[in-house]
Amino acid sequence: MTFMRMSDVATKPDPLICGKPGAEDLPVMRNRVKWLEMLYFHEGRNKVDHPQRGLYTGLFKKHHLWLPGSDEN
């Protein structure tokens, strides 16, 4: 996934929202995996001493406010 400028995110369709039912939209599913992987490394969960090493649990919930247009709901 190529990360865009924040101004592009507000004007283009969200690359993380499926346009097909279920998991049929493979490019979107790949984008989600890459996004979570980026958050995983950002938090340092790849390091041996991190208490949540190996877990992707809670990454989106903790960081979703980075996304433009996000709110607390």
All heavy atoms as a GROMACS GRO file, in nm:
protein
  598
    1MET      N    1   0.086  -0.118   0.000
    1MET     CA    2   0.000   0.000   0.000
    1MET      C    3   0.089   0.123   0.000
    1MET      O    4   0.183   0.132   0.076
    1MET     CB    5  -0.088  -0.001   0.124
    1MET     CG    6  -0.178   0.119   0.135
    1MET     SD    7  -0.308   0.095   0.256
    1MET     CE    8  -0.242   0.184   0.393
    2THR      N    9   0.060   0.215  -0.086
    2THR     CA   10   0.132   0.341  -0.090
    2THR      C   11   0.056   0.441  -0.006
    2THR      O   12  -0.062   0.464  -0.028
    2THR     CB   13   0.143   0.392  -0.235
    2THR    OG1   14   0.205   0.291  -0.314
    2THR    CG2   15   0.221   0.520  -0.240
    3PHE      N   16   0.124   0.499   0.091
    3PHE     CA   17   0.057   0.597   0.176
    3PHE      C   18   0.053   0.731   0.104
    3PHE      O   19   0.150   0.773   0.042
    3PHE     CB   20   0.128   0.608   0.311
    3PHE     CG   21   0.111   0.485   0.392
    3PHE    CD1   22   0.210   0.390   0.398
    3PHE    CD2   23  -0.007   0.462   0.459
    3PHE    CE1   24   0.194   0.274   0.471
    3PHE    CE2   25  -0.024   0.347   0.533
    3PHE     CZ   26   0.076   0.253   0.538
    4MET      N   27  -0.063   0.795   0.111
    4MET     CA   28  -0.086   0.919   0.040
    4MET      C   29  -0.075   1.038   0.135
    4MET      O   30  -0.070   1.022   0.255
    4MET     CB   31  -0.227   0.917  -0.019
    4MET     CG   32  -0.253   0.802  -0.113
    4MET     SD   33  -0.422   0.803  -0.170
    4MET     CE   34  -0.498   0.694  -0.053
    5ARG      N   35  -0.076   1.155   0.074
    5ARG     CA   36  -0.086   1.277   0.155
    5ARG      C   37  -0.223   1.278   0.221
    5ARG      O   38  -0.320   1.226   0.168
    5ARG     CB   39  -0.070   1.401   0.067
    5ARG     CG   40   0.066   1.413   0.002
    5ARG     CD   41   0.077   1.543  -0.077
    5ARG     NE   42  -0.037   1.573  -0.159
    5ARG     CZ   43  -0.051   1.539  -0.289
    5ARG    NH1   44   0.044   1.472  -0.350
    5ARG    NH2   45  -0.157   1.572  -0.356
    6MET      N   46  -0.232   1.340   0.338
    6MET     CA   47  -0.359   1.345   0.410
    6MET      C   48  -0.468   1.414   0.329
    6MET      O   49  -0.584   1.377   0.337
    6MET     CB   50  -0.342   1.412   0.545
    6MET     CG   51  -0.265   1.328   0.641
    6MET     SD   52  -0.336   1.165   0.650
    6MET     CE   53  -0.330   1.136   0.821
    7SER      N   54  -0.432   1.512   0.247
    7SER     CA   55  -0.534   1.580   0.167
    7SER      C   56  -0.593   1.486   0.062
    7SER      O   57  -0.709   1.498   0.026
    7SER     CB   58  -0.474   1.704   0.098
    7SER     OG   59  -0.366   1.665   0.013
    8ASP      N   60  -0.514   1.388   0.014
    8ASP     CA   61  -0.566   1.291  -0.083
    8ASP      C   62  -0.665   1.196  -0.018
    8ASP      O   63  -0.761   1.154  -0.081
    8ASP     CB   64  -0.452   1.209  -0.143
    8ASP     CG   65  -0.362   1.289  -0.235
    8ASP    OD1   66  -0.405   1.400  -0.277
    8ASP    OD2   67  -0.251   1.243  -0.266
    9VAL      N   68  -0.643   1.161   0.107
    9VAL     CA   69  -0.730   1.066   0.175
    9VAL      C   70  -0.871   1.122   0.186
    9VAL      O   71  -0.968   1.050   0.173
    9VAL     CB   72  -0.674   1.032   0.315
    9VAL    CG1   73  -0.770   0.945   0.392
    9VAL    CG2   74  -0.538   0.964   0.302
   10ALA      N   75  -0.882   1.252   0.207
   10ALA     CA   76  -1.014   1.313   0.223
   10ALA      C   77  -1.091   1.322   0.092
   10ALA      O   78  -1.212   1.328   0.092
   10ALA     CB   79  -1.000   1.452   0.284
   11THR      N   80  -1.020   1.319  -0.022
   11THR     CA   81  -1.088   1.337  -0.149
   11THR      C   82  -1.106   1.208  -0.228
   11THR      O   83  -1.188   1.203  -0.318
   11THR     CB   84  -1.011   1.438  -0.237
   11THR    OG1   85  -0.878   1.388  -0.258
   11THR    CG2   86  -1.006   1.574  -0.171
   12LYS      N   87  -1.031   1.105  -0.198
   12LYS     CA   88  -1.038   0.978  -0.271
   12LYS      C   89  -1.115   0.876  -0.188
   12LYS      O   90  -1.122   0.887  -0.066
   12LYS     CB   91  -0.898   0.927  -0.300
   12LYS     CG   92  -0.822   1.017  -0.396
   12LYS     CD   93  -0.686   0.960  -0.426
   12LYS     CE   94  -0.614   1.053  -0.522
   12LYS     NZ   95  -0.479   1.006  -0.552
   13PRO      N   96  -1.167   0.771  -0.252
   13PRO     CA   97  -1.233   0.665  -0.175
   13PRO      C   98  -1.136   0.602  -0.076
   13PRO      O   99  -1.018   0.589  -0.102
   13PRO     CB  100  -1.275   0.565  -0.281
   13PRO     CG  101  -1.273   0.639  -0.410
   13PRO     CD  102  -1.172   0.749  -0.394
   14ASP      N  103  -1.188   0.563   0.037
   14ASP     CA  104  -1.105   0.503   0.141
   14ASP      C  105  -1.052   0.368   0.093
   14ASP      O  106  -1.130   0.279   0.059
   14ASP     CB  107  -1.189   0.484   0.267
   14ASP     CG  108  -1.107   0.443   0.388
   14ASP    OD1  109  -0.999   0.384   0.368
   14ASP    OD2  110  -1.151   0.470   0.499
   15PRO      N  111  -0.920   0.348   0.090
   15PRO     CA  112  -0.864   0.222   0.042
   15PRO      C  113  -0.883   0.106   0.139
   15PRO      O  114  -0.845  -0.005   0.109
   15PRO     CB  115  -0.715   0.254   0.025
   15PRO     CG  116  -0.689   0.364   0.119
   15PRO     CD  117  -0.817   0.443   0.126
   16LEU      N  118  -0.943   0.132   0.256
   16LEU     CA  119  -0.965   0.027   0.354
   16LEU      C  120  -1.110  -0.018   0.361
   16LEU      O  121  -1.144  -0.103   0.442
   16LEU     CB  122  -0.918   0.074   0.492
   16LEU     CG  123  -0.771   0.113   0.503
   16LEU    CD1  124  -0.741   0.165   0.643
   16LEU    CD2  125  -0.680  -0.001   0.469
   17ILE      N  126  -1.198   0.039   0.279
   17ILE     CA  127  -1.339   0.003   0.280
   17ILE      C  128  -1.370  -0.086   0.161
   17ILE      O  129  -1.340  -0.052   0.046
   17ILE     CB  130  -1.430   0.128   0.279
   17ILE    CG1  131  -1.409   0.207   0.406
   17ILE    CG2  132  -1.576   0.087   0.262
   17ILE    CD1  133  -1.490   0.336   0.412
   18CYS      N  134  -1.429  -0.202   0.188
   18CYS     CA  135  -1.461  -0.299   0.083
   18CYS      C  136  -1.570  -0.248  -0.009
   18CYS      O  137  -1.665  -0.185   0.034
   18CYS     CB  138  -1.507  -0.431   0.144
   18CYS     SG  139  -1.376  -0.520   0.226
   19GLY      N  140  -1.555  -0.279  -0.136
   19GLY     CA  141  -1.659  -0.249  -0.234
   19GLY      C  142  -1.736  -0.374  -0.272
   19GLY      O  143  -1.832  -0.368  -0.347
   20LYS      N  144  -1.695  -0.489  -0.220
   20LYS     CA  145  -1.759  -0.616  -0.248
   20LYS      C  146  -1.795  -0.682  -0.116
   20LYS      O  147  -1.736  -0.652  -0.013
   20LYS     CB  148  -1.662  -0.707  -0.325
   20LYS     CG  149  -1.623  -0.653  -0.461
   20LYS     CD  150  -1.525  -0.745  -0.530
   20LYS     CE  151  -1.482  -0.688  -0.663
   20LYS     NZ  152  -1.381  -0.771  -0.728
   21PRO      N  153  -1.889  -0.775  -0.118
   21PRO     CA  154  -1.930  -0.840   0.008
   21PRO      C  155  -1.820  -0.931   0.064
   21PRO      O  156  -1.741  -0.989  -0.010
   21PRO     CB  157  -2.053  -0.920  -0.033
   21PRO     CG  158  -2.040  -0.939  -0.179
   21PRO     CD  159  -1.966  -0.819  -0.231
   22GLY      N  160  -1.820  -0.941   0.196
   22GLY     CA  161  -1.727  -1.032   0.262
   22GLY      C  162  -1.582  -0.997   0.235
   22GLY      O  163  -1.544  -0.883   0.232
   23ALA      N  164  -1.502  -1.100   0.216
   23ALA     CA  165  -1.359  -1.081   0.194
   23ALA      C  166  -1.323  -1.094   0.046
   23ALA      O  167  -1.213  -1.132   0.011
   23ALA     CB  168  -1.282  -1.182   0.276
   24GLU      N  169  -1.416  -1.062  -0.043
   24GLU     CA  170  -1.392  -1.077  -0.187
   24GLU      C  171  -1.307  -0.965  -0.244
   24GLU      O  172  -1.250  -0.981  -0.351
   24GLU     CB  173  -1.525  -1.084  -0.262
   24GLU     CG  174  -1.607  -1.206  -0.231
   24GLU     CD  175  -1.740  -1.206  -0.302
   24GLU    OE1  176  -1.757  -1.129  -0.400
   24GLU    OE2  177  -1.827  -1.283  -0.261
   25ASP      N  178  -1.302  -0.852  -0.178
   25ASP     CA  179  -1.226  -0.738  -0.228
   25ASP      C  180  -1.081  -0.751  -0.182
   25ASP      O  181  -1.038  -0.694  -0.082
   25ASP     CB  182  -1.288  -0.607  -0.178
   25ASP     CG  183  -1.247  -0.488  -0.262
   25ASP    OD1  184  -1.146  -0.498  -0.334
   25ASP    OD2  185  -1.316  -0.385  -0.256
   26LEU      N  186  -1.003  -0.831  -0.256
   26LEU     CA  187  -0.868  -0.865  -0.214
   26LEU      C  188  -0.774  -0.746  -0.200
   26LEU      O  189  -0.698  -0.740  -0.103
   26LEU     CB  190  -0.808  -0.970  -0.308
   26LEU     CG  191  -0.879  -1.105  -0.305
   26LEU    CD1  192  -0.813  -1.201  -0.402
   26LEU    CD2  193  -0.883  -1.162  -0.167
   27PRO      N  194  -0.775  -0.647  -0.290
   27PRO     CA  195  -0.686  -0.531  -0.269
   27PRO      C  196  -0.715  -0.458  -0.138
   27PRO      O  197  -0.622  -0.416  -0.069
   27PRO     CB  198  -0.715  -0.441  -0.390
   27PRO     CG  199  -0.765  -0.533  -0.495
   27PRO     CD  200  -0.841  -0.639  -0.420
   28VAL      N  201  -0.841  -0.446  -0.101
   28VAL     CA  202  -0.876  -0.379   0.024
   28VAL      C  203  -0.829  -0.461   0.143
   28VAL      O  204  -0.774  -0.407   0.239
   28VAL     CB  205  -1.028  -0.353   0.032
   28VAL    CG1  206  -1.069  -0.306   0.170
   28VAL    CG2  207  -1.069  -0.250  -0.072
   29MET      N  208  -0.846  -0.592   0.137
   29MET     CA  209  -0.802  -0.677   0.246
   29MET      C  210  -0.650  -0.670   0.262
   29MET      O  211  -0.598  -0.665   0.373
   29MET     CB  212  -0.846  -0.822   0.224
   29MET     CG  213  -0.998  -0.836   0.217
   29MET     SD  214  -1.080  -0.753   0.354
   29MET     CE  215  -1.123  -0.890   0.451
   30ARG      N  216  -0.577  -0.664   0.150
   30ARG     CA  217  -0.431  -0.650   0.156
   30ARG      C  218  -0.393  -0.516   0.217
   30ARG      O  219  -0.297  -0.508   0.295
   30ARG     CB  220  -0.372  -0.665   0.016
   30ARG     CG  221  -0.372  -0.806  -0.034
   30ARG     CD  222  -0.300  -0.817  -0.169
   30ARG     NE  223  -0.334  -0.943  -0.229
   30ARG     CZ  224  -0.410  -0.959  -0.337
   30ARG    NH1  225  -0.457  -0.853  -0.401
   30ARG    NH2  226  -0.436  -1.078  -0.384
   31ASN      N  227  -0.466  -0.411   0.182
   31ASN     CA  228  -0.439  -0.278   0.239
   31ASN      C  229  -0.459  -0.279   0.390
   31ASN      O  230  -0.382  -0.218   0.464
   31ASN     CB  231  -0.529  -0.172   0.176
   31ASN     CG  232  -0.488  -0.138   0.036
   31ASN    OD1  233  -0.377  -0.166  -0.007
   31ASN    ND2  234  -0.579  -0.076  -0.038
   32ARG      N  235  -0.562  -0.349   0.438
   32ARG     CA  236  -0.587  -0.358   0.582
   32ARG      C  237  -0.472  -0.428   0.653
   32ARG      O  238  -0.428  -0.386   0.759
   32ARG     CB  239  -0.717  -0.432   0.610
   32ARG     CG  240  -0.840  -0.353   0.576
   32ARG     CD  241  -0.964  -0.432   0.606
   32ARG     NE  242  -1.082  -0.356   0.571
   32ARG     CZ  243  -1.205  -0.400   0.585
   32ARG    NH1  244  -1.227  -0.519   0.635
   32ARG    NH2  245  -1.307  -0.325   0.552
   33VAL      N  246  -0.423  -0.536   0.592
   33VAL     CA  247  -0.312  -0.610   0.652
   33VAL      C  248  -0.188  -0.521   0.659
   33VAL      O  249  -0.119  -0.516   0.761
   33VAL     CB  250  -0.283  -0.739   0.573
   33VAL    CG1  251  -0.152  -0.802   0.615
   33VAL    CG2  252  -0.397  -0.838   0.589
   34LYS      N  253  -0.160  -0.448   0.552
   34LYS     CA  254  -0.043  -0.360   0.550
   34LYS      C  255  -0.057  -0.247   0.652
   34LYS      O  256   0.040  -0.209   0.717
   34LYS     CB  257  -0.021  -0.303   0.411
   34LYS     CG  258   0.029  -0.407   0.314
   34LYS     CD  259   0.046  -0.349   0.176
   34LYS     CE  260   0.090  -0.457   0.079
   34LYS     NZ  261   0.104  -0.405  -0.057
   35TRP      N  262  -0.178  -0.194   0.667
   35TRP     CA  263  -0.204  -0.088   0.764
   35TRP      C  264  -0.178  -0.139   0.906
   35TRP      O  265  -0.108  -0.076   0.985
   35TRP     CB  266  -0.347  -0.038   0.749
   35TRP     CG  267  -0.392   0.057   0.855
   35TRP    CD1  268  -0.480   0.033   0.955
   35TRP    CD2  269  -0.349   0.194   0.872
   35TRP    NE1  270  -0.495   0.145   1.033
   35TRP    CE2  271  -0.417   0.245   0.984
   35TRP    CE3  272  -0.261   0.276   0.803
   35TRP    CZ2  273  -0.398   0.374   1.030
   35TRP    CZ3  274  -0.244   0.405   0.849
   35TRP    CH2  275  -0.312   0.454   0.960
   36LEU      N  276  -0.232  -0.256   0.939
   36LEU     CA  277  -0.211  -0.312   1.072
   36LEU      C  278  -0.064  -0.347   1.096
   36LEU      O  279  -0.013  -0.327   1.206
   36LEU     CB  280  -0.298  -0.436   1.093
   36LEU     CG  281  -0.447  -0.407   1.113
   36LEU    CD1  282  -0.526  -0.537   1.115
   36LEU    CD2  283  -0.471  -0.328   1.239
   37GLU      N  284   0.002  -0.395   0.993
   37GLU     CA  285   0.145  -0.425   1.006
   37GLU      C  286   0.226  -0.298   1.034
   37GLU      O  287   0.317  -0.298   1.117
   37GLU     CB  288   0.195  -0.493   0.879
   37GLU     CG  289   0.337  -0.540   0.889
   37GLU     CD  290   0.378  -0.618   0.766
   37GLU    OE1  291   0.394  -0.554   0.660
   37GLU    OE2  292   0.392  -0.740   0.776
   38MET      N  293   0.190  -0.188   0.967
   38MET     CA  294   0.258  -0.061   0.990
   38MET      C  295   0.237  -0.014   1.134
   38MET      O  296   0.331   0.029   1.201
   38MET     CB  297   0.205   0.044   0.893
   38MET     CG  298   0.283   0.174   0.891
   38MET     SD  299   0.225   0.313   0.992
   38MET     CE  300   0.051   0.314   0.974
   39LEU      N  301   0.115  -0.028   1.187
   39LEU     CA  302   0.087   0.009   1.325
   39LEU      C  303   0.163  -0.081   1.422
   39LEU      O  304   0.214  -0.035   1.525
   39LEU     CB  305  -0.063   0.001   1.354
   39LEU     CG  306  -0.151   0.104   1.283
   39LEU    CD1  307  -0.297   0.076   1.313
   39LEU    CD2  308  -0.113   0.246   1.319
   40TYR      N  309   0.172  -0.210   1.391
   40TYR     CA  310   0.244  -0.307   1.473
   40TYR      C  311   0.390  -0.265   1.490
   40TYR      O  312   0.442  -0.261   1.601
   40TYR     CB  313   0.234  -0.443   1.405
   40TYR     CG  314   0.302  -0.557   1.476
   40TYR    CD1  315   0.235  -0.628   1.575
   40TYR    CD2  316   0.430  -0.597   1.442
   40TYR    CE1  317   0.296  -0.735   1.639
   40TYR    CE2  318   0.492  -0.703   1.506
   40TYR     CZ  319   0.424  -0.772   1.604
   40TYR     OH  320   0.485  -0.876   1.667
   41PHE      N  321   0.456  -0.231   1.380
   41PHE     CA  322   0.595  -0.189   1.387
   41PHE      C  323   0.609  -0.050   1.449
   41PHE      O  324   0.706  -0.023   1.520
   41PHE     CB  325   0.661  -0.193   1.249
   41PHE     CG  326   0.695  -0.334   1.207
   41PHE    CD1  327   0.615  -0.402   1.118
   41PHE    CD2  328   0.807  -0.397   1.257
   41PHE    CE1  329   0.645  -0.532   1.080
   41PHE    CE2  330   0.840  -0.526   1.220
   41PHE     CZ  331   0.758  -0.594   1.131
   42HIS      N  332   0.513   0.038   1.424
   42HIS     CA  333   0.514   0.172   1.484
   42HIS      C  334   0.517   0.164   1.637
   42HIS      O  335   0.586   0.241   1.703
   42HIS     CB  336   0.393   0.252   1.436
   42HIS     CG  337   0.376   0.383   1.506
   42HIS    ND1  338   0.457   0.492   1.481
   42HIS    CD2  339   0.289   0.422   1.602
   42HIS    CE1  340   0.419   0.592   1.559
   42HIS    NE2  341   0.318   0.552   1.633
   43GLU      N  342   0.439   0.072   1.692
   43GLU     CA  343   0.433   0.054   1.838
   43GLU      C  344   0.552  -0.023   1.892
   43GLU      O  345   0.570  -0.029   2.013
   43GLU     CB  346   0.305  -0.019   1.877
   43GLU     CG  347   0.186   0.069   1.883
   43GLU     CD  348   0.079   0.014   1.976
   43GLU    OE1  349   0.094  -0.094   2.032
   43GLU    OE2  350  -0.020   0.084   1.992
   44GLY      N  351   0.630  -0.084   1.806
   44GLY     CA  352   0.744  -0.162   1.852
   44GLY      C  353   0.708  -0.300   1.902
   44GLY      O  354   0.782  -0.363   1.977
   45ARG      N  355   0.592  -0.350   1.860
   45ARG     CA  356   0.548  -0.483   1.904
   45ARG      C  357   0.633  -0.595   1.845
   45ARG      O  358   0.621  -0.709   1.886
   45ARG     CB  359   0.401  -0.505   1.868
   45ARG     CG  360   0.307  -0.418   1.949
   45ARG     CD  361   0.164  -0.455   1.927
   45ARG     NE  362   0.074  -0.366   1.997
   45ARG     CZ  363  -0.054  -0.391   2.017
   45ARG    NH1  364  -0.108  -0.501   1.971
   45ARG    NH2  365  -0.130  -0.305   2.081
   46ASN      N  366   0.719  -0.562   1.752
   46ASN     CA  367   0.810  -0.662   1.696
   46ASN      C  368   0.931  -0.686   1.786
   46ASN      O  369   1.004  -0.782   1.766
   46ASN     CB  370   0.857  -0.617   1.557
   46ASN     CG  371   0.926  -0.483   1.560
   46ASN    OD1  372   0.881  -0.390   1.624
   46ASN    ND2  373   1.037  -0.471   1.488
   47LYS      N  374   0.949  -0.604   1.887
   47LYS     CA  375   1.064  -0.616   1.977
   47LYS      C  376   1.036  -0.716   2.088
   47LYS      O  377   0.925  -0.725   2.139
   47LYS     CB  378   1.099  -0.479   2.035
   47LYS     CG  379   1.142  -0.383   1.926
   47LYS     CD  380   1.174  -0.247   1.981
   47LYS     CE  381   1.211  -0.156   1.864
   47LYS     NZ  382   1.206  -0.018   1.899
   48VAL      N  383   1.138  -0.790   2.125
   48VAL     CA  384   1.125  -0.898   2.222
   48VAL      C  385   1.071  -0.850   2.356
   48VAL      O  386   0.992  -0.920   2.421
   48VAL     CB  387   1.263  -0.968   2.243
   48VAL    CG1  388   1.255  -1.075   2.349
   48VAL    CG2  389   1.312  -1.025   2.111
   49ASP      N  390   1.107  -0.731   2.400
   49ASP     CA  391   1.066  -0.685   2.532
   49ASP      C  392   0.929  -0.617   2.536
   49ASP      O  393   0.884  -0.574   2.643
   49ASP     CB  394   1.172  -0.591   2.590
   49ASP     CG  395   1.195  -0.467   2.506
   49ASP    OD1  396   1.157  -0.467   2.387
   49ASP    OD2  397   1.252  -0.369   2.558
   50HIS      N  398   0.861  -0.605   2.422
   50HIS     CA  399   0.727  -0.542   2.422
   50HIS      C  400   0.626  -0.637   2.484
   50HIS      O  401   0.622  -0.755   2.451
   50HIS     CB  402   0.685  -0.506   2.279
   50HIS     CG  403   0.571  -0.410   2.274
   50HIS    ND1  404   0.442  -0.447   2.302
   50HIS    CD2  405   0.567  -0.278   2.247
   50HIS    CE1  406   0.362  -0.341   2.290
   50HIS    NE2  407   0.436  -0.238   2.257
   51PRO      N  408   0.542  -0.588   2.577
   51PRO     CA  409   0.446  -0.677   2.644
   51PRO      C  410   0.340  -0.737   2.552
   51PRO      O  411   0.281  -0.839   2.586
   51PRO     CB  412   0.381  -0.587   2.750
   51PRO     CG  413   0.410  -0.448   2.708
   51PRO     CD  414   0.536  -0.451   2.627
   52GLN      N  415   0.317  -0.676   2.436
   52GLN     CA  416   0.218  -0.729   2.343
   52GLN      C  417   0.284  -0.781   2.215
   52GLN      O  418   0.222  -0.782   2.109
   52GLN     CB  419   0.114  -0.623   2.309
   52GLN     CG  420   0.027  -0.589   2.427
   52GLN     CD  421  -0.079  -0.488   2.390
   52GLN    OE1  422  -0.049  -0.383   2.334
   52GLN    NE2  423  -0.203  -0.520   2.421
   53ARG      N  424   0.405  -0.828   2.227
   53ARG     CA  425   0.477  -0.882   2.111
   53ARG      C  426   0.398  -0.998   2.052
   53ARG      O  427   0.348  -1.086   2.121
   53ARG     CB  428   0.614  -0.933   2.152
   53ARG     CG  429   0.692  -0.985   2.033
   53ARG     CD  430   0.834  -1.018   2.073
   53ARG     NE  431   0.912  -1.041   1.954
   53ARG     CZ  432   0.970  -1.157   1.926
   53ARG    NH1  433   0.959  -1.258   2.009
   53ARG    NH2  434   1.040  -1.170   1.815
   54GLY      N  435   0.383  -0.996   1.920
   54GLY     CA  436   0.312  -1.102   1.850
   54GLY      C  437   0.161  -1.082   1.844
   54GLY      O  438   0.092  -1.162   1.783
   55LEU      N  439   0.109  -0.976   1.905
   55LEU     CA  440  -0.036  -0.952   1.906
   55LEU      C  441  -0.071  -0.827   1.823
   55LEU      O  442  -0.006  -0.724   1.834
   55LEU     CB  443  -0.085  -0.930   2.049
   55LEU     CG  444  -0.066  -1.045   2.146
   55LEU    CD1  445  -0.109  -1.003   2.285
   55LEU    CD2  446  -0.143  -1.167   2.100
   56TYR      N  447  -0.173  -0.841   1.742
   56TYR     CA  448  -0.224  -0.728   1.666
   56TYR      C  449  -0.350  -0.672   1.732
   56TYR      O  450  -0.408  -0.575   1.686
   56TYR     CB  451  -0.256  -0.770   1.522
   56TYR     CG  452  -0.132  -0.794   1.438
   56TYR    CD1  453  -0.057  -0.910   1.451
   56TYR    CD2  454  -0.090  -0.700   1.347
   56TYR    CE1  455   0.057  -0.931   1.376
   56TYR    CE2  456   0.024  -0.719   1.270
   56TYR     CZ  457   0.097  -0.836   1.285
   56TYR     OH  458   0.209  -0.855   1.210
   57THR      N  459  -0.389  -0.734   1.842
   57THR     CA  460  -0.511  -0.698   1.914
   57THR      C  461  -0.507  -0.552   1.960
   57THR      O  462  -0.411  -0.508   2.021
   57THR     CB  463  -0.527  -0.788   2.037
   57THR    OG1  464  -0.524  -0.924   1.993
   57THR    CG2  465  -0.656  -0.759   2.109
   58GLY      N  466  -0.614  -0.478   1.929
   58GLY     CA  467  -0.630  -0.342   1.978
   58GLY      C  468  -0.558  -0.235   1.899
   58GLY      O  469  -0.569  -0.116   1.931
   59LEU      N  470  -0.485  -0.270   1.794
   59LEU     CA  471  -0.410  -0.170   1.718
   59LEU      C  472  -0.501  -0.068   1.652
   59LEU      O  473  -0.479   0.052   1.661
   59LEU     CB  474  -0.320  -0.236   1.613
   59LEU     CG  475  -0.193  -0.298   1.665
   59LEU    CD1  476  -0.126  -0.379   1.555
   59LEU    CD2  477  -0.099  -0.191   1.716
   60PHE      N  478  -0.604  -0.116   1.581
   60PHE     CA  479  -0.693  -0.023   1.513
   60PHE      C  480  -0.763   0.067   1.614
   60PHE      O  481  -0.770   0.188   1.597
   60PHE     CB  482  -0.795  -0.095   1.426
   60PHE     CG  483  -0.890   0.000   1.360
   60PHE    CD1  484  -0.851   0.071   1.248
   60PHE    CD2  485  -1.016   0.023   1.411
   60PHE    CE1  486  -0.936   0.161   1.188
   60PHE    CE2  487  -1.102   0.114   1.352
   60PHE     CZ  488  -1.062   0.183   1.240
   61LYS      N  489  -0.815   0.008   1.719
   61LYS     CA  490  -0.889   0.086   1.819
   61LYS      C  491  -0.802   0.195   1.881
   61LYS      O  492  -0.847   0.306   1.904
   61LYS     CB  493  -0.943  -0.007   1.928
   61LYS     CG  494  -1.033   0.062   2.026
   61LYS     CD  495  -1.094  -0.037   2.122
   61LYS     CE  496  -1.188   0.032   2.218
   61LYS     NZ  497  -1.251  -0.061   2.310
   62LYS      N  498  -0.675   0.163   1.905
   62LYS     CA  499  -0.585   0.259   1.967
   62LYS      C  500  -0.546   0.372   1.872
   62LYS      O  501  -0.526   0.485   1.914
   62LYS     CB  502  -0.459   0.186   2.015
   62LYS     CG  503  -0.363   0.273   2.090
   62LYS     CD  504  -0.250   0.191   2.147
   62LYS     CE  505  -0.153   0.279   2.223
   62LYS     NZ  506  -0.042   0.201   2.277
   63HIS      N  507  -0.536   0.342   1.743
   63HIS     CA  508  -0.480   0.439   1.648
   63HIS      C  509  -0.580   0.492   1.545
   63HIS      O  510  -0.542   0.568   1.458
   63HIS     CB  511  -0.362   0.376   1.574
   63HIS     CG  512  -0.247   0.343   1.663
   63HIS    ND1  513  -0.164   0.439   1.715
   63HIS    CD2  514  -0.204   0.224   1.712
   63HIS    CE1  515  -0.072   0.381   1.790
   63HIS    NE2  516  -0.095   0.251   1.791
   64HIS      N  517  -0.707   0.455   1.553
   64HIS     CA  518  -0.801   0.495   1.447
   64HIS      C  519  -0.823   0.645   1.439
   64HIS      O  520  -0.864   0.696   1.336
   64HIS     CB  521  -0.935   0.422   1.463
   64HIS     CG  522  -1.025   0.480   1.568
   64HIS    ND1  523  -1.009   0.454   1.701
   64HIS    CD2  524  -1.130   0.564   1.557
   64HIS    CE1  525  -1.101   0.518   1.769
   64HIS    NE2  526  -1.176   0.586   1.685
   65LEU      N  527  -0.792   0.720   1.543
   65LEU     CA  528  -0.812   0.865   1.538
   65LEU      C  529  -0.709   0.935   1.450
   65LEU      O  530  -0.722   1.054   1.423
   65LEU     CB  531  -0.812   0.924   1.679
   65LEU     CG  532  -0.932   0.880   1.764
   65LEU    CD1  533  -0.920   0.935   1.905
   65LEU    CD2  534  -1.062   0.924   1.701
   66TRP      N  535  -0.607   0.862   1.404
   66TRP     CA  536  -0.513   0.919   1.306
   66TRP      C  537  -0.584   0.948   1.175
   66TRP      O  538  -0.543   1.035   1.100
   66TRP     CB  539  -0.405   0.819   1.272
   66TRP     CG  540  -0.300   0.793   1.372
   66TRP    CD1  541  -0.298   0.826   1.505
   66TRP    CD2  542  -0.178   0.727   1.347
   66TRP    NE1  543  -0.182   0.782   1.563
   66TRP    CE2  544  -0.106   0.721   1.468
   66TRP    CE3  545  -0.122   0.671   1.234
   66TRP    CZ2  546   0.018   0.661   1.478
   66TRP    CZ3  547   0.002   0.611   1.244
   66TRP    CH2  548   0.070   0.607   1.364
   67LEU      N  549  -0.687   0.871   1.145
   67LEU     CA  550  -0.752   0.880   1.014
   67LEU      C  551  -0.838   1.006   1.006
   67LEU      O  552  -0.917   1.034   1.096
   67LEU     CB  553  -0.839   0.757   0.990
   67LEU     CG  554  -0.767   0.624   0.991
   67LEU    CD1  555  -0.867   0.511   0.988
   67LEU    CD2  556  -0.672   0.614   0.874
   68PRO      N  557  -0.826   1.082   0.897
   68PRO     CA  558  -0.912   1.199   0.882
   68PRO      C  559  -1.060   1.159   0.880
   68PRO      O  560  -1.094   1.058   0.821
   68PRO     CB  561  -0.871   1.258   0.746
   68PRO     CG  562  -0.743   1.192   0.710
   68PRO     CD  563  -0.736   1.062   0.785
   69GLY      N  564  -1.141   1.236   0.945
   69GLY     CA  565  -1.285   1.208   0.948
   69GLY      C  566  -1.324   1.109   1.055
   69GLY      O  567  -1.440   1.076   1.069
   70SER      N  568  -1.227   1.057   1.130
   70SER     CA  569  -1.258   0.963   1.237
   70SER      C  570  -1.314   1.038   1.357
   70SER      O  571  -1.279   1.152   1.382
   70SER     CB  572  -1.133   0.887   1.280
   70SER     OG  573  -1.084   0.809   1.176
   71ASP      N  574  -1.399   0.970   1.429
   71ASP     CA  575  -1.445   1.027   1.555
   71ASP      C  576  -1.435   0.918   1.661
   71ASP      O  577  -1.389   0.807   1.633
   71ASP     CB  578  -1.585   1.085   1.545
   71ASP     CG  579  -1.689   0.983   1.500
   71ASP    OD1  580  -1.660   0.862   1.506
   71ASP    OD2  581  -1.799   1.024   1.463
   72GLU      N  582  -1.477   0.947   1.779
   72GLU     CA  583  -1.462   0.850   1.889
   72GLU      C  584  -1.566   0.742   1.886
   72GLU      O  585  -1.560   0.649   1.964
   72GLU     CB  586  -1.465   0.925   2.022
   72GLU     CG  587  -1.347   1.016   2.039
   72GLU     CD  588  -1.346   1.087   2.173
   72GLU    OE1  589  -1.419   1.043   2.263
   72GLU    OE2  590  -1.272   1.183   2.186
   73ASN      N  591  -1.665   0.745   1.799
   73ASN     CA  592  -1.770   0.644   1.795
   73ASN      C  593  -1.728   0.532   1.709
   73ASN      O  594  -1.723   0.505   1.610
   73ASN     CB  595  -1.903   0.705   1.751
   73ASN     CG  596  -1.948   0.808   1.852
   73ASN    OD1  597  -1.923   0.791   1.971
   73ASN    ND2  598  -2.012   0.913   1.807
   0.00000   0.00000   0.00000
